[in-house]
Amino acid sequence: MTLLRLLLSAALTLSVASAALAGDEESEQEGGILGTGILGTVTALGSIFVNGQHIRFAPDLEVSEGATVAMARQLRPGHTVAVIATQHDDSWQASYIRQIAPLVGPVQSKAAGQIMVMGTAVLDAGLDTTDLNVGDWVAVSGLWRSDTIVASRIESVSPDSQAQIEGTVFDVTPGQPLRIGGTEITGFAPRHLSDGDVVRAFGTTTGNALRADRLEAGVFAGKPHVVFSEGYFSVPEPSGVYTLLGSDIVSYTDNPEMIDPSSRQFVCNSNDRLFAILADQNEATEIATVLESCLPPH
């Protein structure tokens, strides 16, 4: 599919704000972290490259909620991150980086190309898992595709680690437990979440469940004006509502067959406009075109 067709189809979608992105302009200016949100996988170092973007950071910048790293300089290819950054010429300067670990927990089973963690399937995507055994604890970096995670990095962690899961919730019923992937989240019965919200839960795990002692919603510590994300689309609901999984980007389409849940996307969301290109078939010039259309002048 050509970039022009993607941009035209994206222009026909009507973005609807999720709960994590709602709020008026005044509250955003006063209480949020301003800048551009970049959500995706680290692909190279120096400082880091995410979604084709060169992101620099101060030598002493700490990583928020690091499952396996504490400092930005410890990030490696395959880690998934949420970054708040401002643009400077041909690169970005990060003011905030959070490590995203969609799953931290024990390996329940292992088969060719796949492991199970807390009831959720993790596709190893060619990663070397020969040293992993059932019962080992792992921190998984990667992207949600439907109810599974396509892993970009799998790291061993201590069995004393806190179990965690982060992903998009669906079929939210007030007062009832949540489910992300194949993992049931107990311990909380939230009443203020909506389908398409991104939730992360921390706690203890037994079998296919995580009993949460802490529950948080939203990807970024603030409300960036623009979000440039990597991920997979969900299957549109009958109403036409769909989301980029793991991103808090919720949109509407009147042409559901145009949405491809099987292909990885780069998506930029700004001012109720959504622009997308296929991540596996893009070139730097196409990403630049999307960002030029999406980002405000600087």
N, C-alpha and C positions, 0 to 999 in steps of 0.2 A: 504494500500500500504506500503511495507516495506521501511525502510530507505535506504537500498542498491538500490532498484529500483528508489527511488526518487533522490538519488545522481547520479545514472547513467543517468536518464532522464535529470537531470539538467546539467550534463556534456555535453550532446548533444546539449544544447542550446547555441546560440552565443549571448552574451550580446552586446548591442549597447549603446553607451554613450548618455545620454540625454543632453540637452543644459546646465542644471544646473551642470552636472558633467564633462563637456568638459574642455579642457585646457591642456597644456603641463606640464611636471613634474616640470620644473623650476618655472612656475608661481604658481603652487600648493605649492611648498616649500616656496616661498616668501610671498604669499598673503593669503593662506588658514590656517584654524585651523587644525593642524595635530592631529591624534588620530583616534579612532574608533567611528563611529556614531551608536548610539543605538536608535531605534525609536519604541515606543510601549506603552503599558499600564502599569501603576503602579499597581502591584498586592499585595505588602506587604511593610511594613515599617521596618526601621532599617538598614541603612538609607532608601533606596528604592530598590525594586526588580522590574526589567523590563525585559521581555523576559527570565525569569529565572535567570537573572544576578544580583548579589548583587552590587549595585552602592553606593559608599560613596561620601560625599561632605563636603566641609568646612561649619561650622555653619553659616557663613555670606554670603554664595553663593546666589546671586540673580537669580530669574527666569526671563528670557527674555520674553517679550510680554505676561506676565501673565494676563489671562482674569479674574481669580478668586484668584490667589495667587501671592505674590510678592517675597517670599523667598522659597528656596528649602525645608526647614524644614516644610513648610505649605502644601506640596504635600500630597495627600491622595490616597488610592486605587481607581482605576477607572480613575484617571487623565491620559491623554495621553501626552507624552513628546518626545522631540528630545534631545538627550544627546551626548555630545562629552566627551569621557573618555579614560583613559589609563589603561592598565591592570596591576594589582599588585597582584601576587600570585593568591588567590582564589576570588578576588573581583576587582572592578574597581574604579578609582578615577575620578569624574566628574570635568571638568573645565568649562563646559557650559551646561545649561539646558534651553530649551524653552518649555513653555507650549503650546500644540497644542489644540486649540478649533475649531474643524471643522465648528461649527456653533455658532454664538452669535446673537440672535434676538428674536422677539416676537413670541409666540405661536399663530398660526393661527387657528388651529383646534385640536381636541383631540378625539381619538377613542381608543378602546381596543387594547393595545399593541403598540400604535403609536401616535405620535404628528407630526404636520406639522410646520416647521419654514421656513419662506421666500420661500415657495414653495417646500421645500425639506422634504422628509419623514424621520423621526427619529424613529427607532424601539427601544422601551424602554428596551427590553431584560430582563424583569422581575423587572426593577427598580420601586420604588414606586413613582408614579406621581399623587397620589390622591390629593395633595395640589396644583397642577398646574391648572391654568385656562386660557382660551383664553385671549390673551392680555398680559399675564405675559411674562417677558423677561427671557431667559435662556441662559446659556453657556453649550454647549453639548460637552462632551468628548466621543471619540469612534473611530471606524474604518469605512471607506467607504466599502460597499459591493454593487457593481454596482452603481446605482444612489441614494442609501439610506445610512443612517448612522446607524450602530449597536452601540447603545449608551452603554458606560460603566459607565458614571456618568452624571447626569443632575443637574445643580445648578441654583438657582434663582440669577439674577443680576439686577442691577438698570435699569429702563427704560431709564435713561440718558446714558447708555453704548453705545459704538460705535458698530454698527452691523459689523459682519465679517463672512467670509467663507473661508475655506481652503480645497483644494482638487485637484485632477488631472483633467486637461482639455483635451478634445478631440474635433475633428472636428474644429480645429483652422483655421480660415480664416483671413488672414491679413487685418486689418482695420475694422473687424467686432466685435461686442460684444462677450464676452465669456459666457459659461454656465458651472456651476458646479452643479451636481445633478439636482434638479428642479429649481435652482435659476439662473436667468439671471443677469449678471454683466454688468452694463452700466457705462458711465462716462469715460471709457478708450476704445481705439481701438488698442490694442498692435499689433506690427508688428514683434516682435522678439521672439515669443513663438512657441513651437512645440507640437504636440500631445504627451501626456505622461508627460509633465511638471507639476510640482506642483505649484499652484498659491494660494496666499492668498490676499484677498481684504478686505479693511476696508472702511466704509462710512455710509450712511443712507439707510434705507430700506422702500419700499412701496410695499405691496402685495408680489408678487413672485420675486421681483427684488431687487438688492442691487446697489445703485449708489455709485461707489467707488471714494474716494478722495485720496486713496493710494493703490498701487498694487505692490506686491513683488513676486518673483519667487524663488523656491528652498526651501529645507527643513532645511538645516543647514547653520549657519553663517560661511561658509568656505567649504572646499572640503575634507572630510575625505577619507582616502585611502580605508577603509573598512566600510561597512554599514550593520548592523544586524537589520532587520526590522520585524515587525509584521503587517499582513494585509491580504487582499484578492486580488487575481489576477483578472485582467480584462479579458474579453472574447477576445481571440486573433483576430487581424484583418486578413483579407484574405491573407495578406502578411506574416503572422506569427508573427507580432510584438504584444507584450503584455506588461503590466506593473503591478507591485505591487502597487495597488492604494494608493495614498498619500505618496509615498516614493521616487520618482525620479528614481526608478530602472526600466529601460526599457530594454527588452530582446527580443530575436527572437527564435521561435521554428519551426521546420519542422514537428512537431507531435502535432497539436493543441488539439487533444482529450486527451492528457496527462495533460492539464491545467485545473484545477478544480476551477472555480470562486466562488463556493458556500462554500468552506472550508477555514477556517482561517489558515494561514501559518506563519512559521518563515523562513525568507529568509536572507541568508548572501551573499553579493556581494563583490567580491574582484578580482582585476586584470582580469576583463572581464570573471570571473567565477561566477556562481550562484549555491548556494546550498540551498535546501529547505526541510523542514519536516512539516507534519501536526501539527499545534499547539494544536489541541484538543486531540491528541492521542500520544503526545510525552512524553518522560521521560528525566530526567536530563542527563543521559548518552548519549542519542541521540543528545541533544543540544550540549553537550561537543564534540561529534564526528564531528558535523557540524562546530563548531568554530575551532576545531583543524585543519580541512581541509582548512578553509577559512582565518584564521588569520595568519599573518606572525609570525615567531618565535620571542620570546621576552626573 
